[in-house]
Amino acid sequence: MRVKNSVATHARRKKIIKAAEGYFGSKHILFKTAKEQVLKGYKYAYNSRRNRKSDFRKLWIKRINAACHMNGLSYSRFIDGLTKAGIISKTGEGLNRKMLSELAINDPKAFAELCETAKKAGK
């Protein structure tokens, strides 16, 4: 007696076609092209989850830089001043760039005080 596997095969194919919903052209209809596209999509999703961390760091740095320039200071001198003042450290203790970015947006007065501290420590 031969083994029939049509139920499992159909379910597997249906799962891939469902994942390819919304793709353009034959990529959401034909199994082979749909499978290729879904696997590629999974790779993109995996890589993007890792890239998101560096994207956010870049965004925080841009926000801090803009706020520093409003207070007459460059980003590098600001970070150098805060490091010398002991407010931030390379080991991750103290304020990090995410917190500094939030401060720059939500509490400009406190950020201006940090800029003054960085200016004094940087001299």
C-alpha positions as CSV (number, residue, x, y, z in Angstrom):
1,M,0.0,0.0,0.0
2,R,1.4,3.4,-0.9
3,V,1.6,6.3,1.4
4,K,-0.6,9.2,0.6
5,N,0.5,12.7,1.8
6,S,-1.8,15.0,-0.1
7,V,-3.4,16.4,3.1
8,A,-0.1,17.5,4.6
9,T,1.2,18.8,1.2
10,H,-2.0,20.8,0.7
11,A,-1.8,22.3,4.2
12,R,1.9,23.2,3.8
13,R,1.2,24.9,0.4
14,K,-1.8,26.7,1.8
15,K,0.3,28.1,4.7
16,I,2.8,29.6,2.2
17,I,0.1,31.0,-0.1
18,K,-1.6,32.6,3.0
19,A,1.8,34.2,4.0
20,A,2.2,35.6,0.5
21,E,-1.2,37.4,0.6
22,G,-0.9,40.8,-0.9
23,Y,2.2,40.2,-3.0
24,F,2.2,41.4,-6.6
25,G,1.6,39.3,-9.6
26,S,2.2,35.5,-9.5
27,K,4.0,35.8,-6.2
28,H,0.7,35.4,-4.3
29,I,-0.7,32.7,-6.6
30,L,2.0,30.2,-7.7
31,F,3.5,28.1,-5.0
32,K,7.1,28.1,-6.1
33,T,7.4,31.9,-6.5
34,A,5.3,32.5,-3.4
35,K,7.6,30.3,-1.4
36,E,10.7,32.1,-2.7
37,Q,9.2,35.5,-1.9
38,V,8.0,34.5,1.6
39,L,11.4,33.1,2.5
40,K,13.0,36.3,1.3
41,G,10.5,38.3,3.3
42,Y,11.5,36.3,6.4
43,K,15.1,37.2,5.8
44,Y,14.3,40.9,5.4
45,A,12.3,40.8,8.6
46,Y,15.1,39.1,10.5
47,N,17.7,41.6,9.3
48,S,15.4,44.6,9.9
49,R,14.9,43.6,13.5
50,R,18.6,43.8,14.0
51,N,19.0,47.0,12.0
52,R,16.3,48.8,13.9
53,K,18.6,49.1,16.9
54,S,21.2,51.1,15.0
55,D,18.5,53.1,13.2
56,F,17.1,54.3,16.6
57,R,20.6,55.1,17.8
58,K,21.2,57.2,14.7
59,L,17.9,59.0,15.3
60,W,18.7,59.7,18.9
61,I,22.1,61.1,18.0
62,K,20.5,63.4,15.4
63,R,18.1,64.7,17.9
64,I,20.8,65.3,20.5
65,N,23.0,67.0,17.9
66,A,20.1,69.4,16.9
67,A,19.4,70.3,20.5
68,C,23.2,70.8,21.2
69,H,23.5,73.2,18.3
70,M,20.5,75.2,19.7
71,N,22.6,75.5,22.9
72,G,25.8,76.5,21.0
73,L,27.6,73.2,21.3
74,S,28.5,70.4,19.0
75,Y,27.5,66.8,19.6
76,S,31.0,65.5,20.0
77,R,31.9,68.3,22.6
78,F,28.7,67.7,24.4
79,I,29.3,63.9,24.8
80,D,33.0,64.6,25.7
81,G,31.9,67.1,28.3
82,L,29.3,64.8,29.8
83,T,31.9,61.9,29.9
84,K,34.5,64.1,31.7
85,A,31.8,65.3,34.1
86,G,30.9,61.6,34.9
87,I,27.3,61.9,33.8
88,I,27.7,59.3,31.1
89,S,30.2,56.5,30.8
90,K,31.3,53.9,28.3
91,T,30.1,51.0,30.4
92,G,26.4,52.2,30.1
93,E,26.0,53.7,33.5
94,G,24.3,57.0,33.9
95,L,22.4,58.7,31.0
96,N,22.3,57.0,27.6
97,R,21.5,58.5,24.2
98,K,17.9,57.5,24.4
99,M,17.4,59.3,27.7
100,L,19.3,62.4,26.4
101,S,17.1,62.4,23.2
102,E,13.9,62.3,25.4
103,L,15.3,65.1,27.5
104,A,16.1,67.2,24.5
105,I,12.5,66.8,23.2
106,N,10.5,67.0,26.4
107,D,12.5,69.1,28.8
108,P,14.7,71.6,26.9
109,K,15.6,73.5,30.2
110,A,17.1,70.4,31.7
111,F,18.9,69.7,28.5
112,A,20.3,73.3,28.5
113,E,21.6,72.7,32.0
114,L,23.4,69.5,30.8
115,C,24.9,71.5,27.9
116,E,26.2,74.1,30.4
117,T,27.7,71.2,32.5
118,A,29.3,69.8,29.4
119,K,30.8,73.2,28.5
120,K,32.3,73.6,32.0
121,A,33.7,70.1,32.1
122,G,35.0,70.2,28.5
123,K,37.4,73.2,29.3
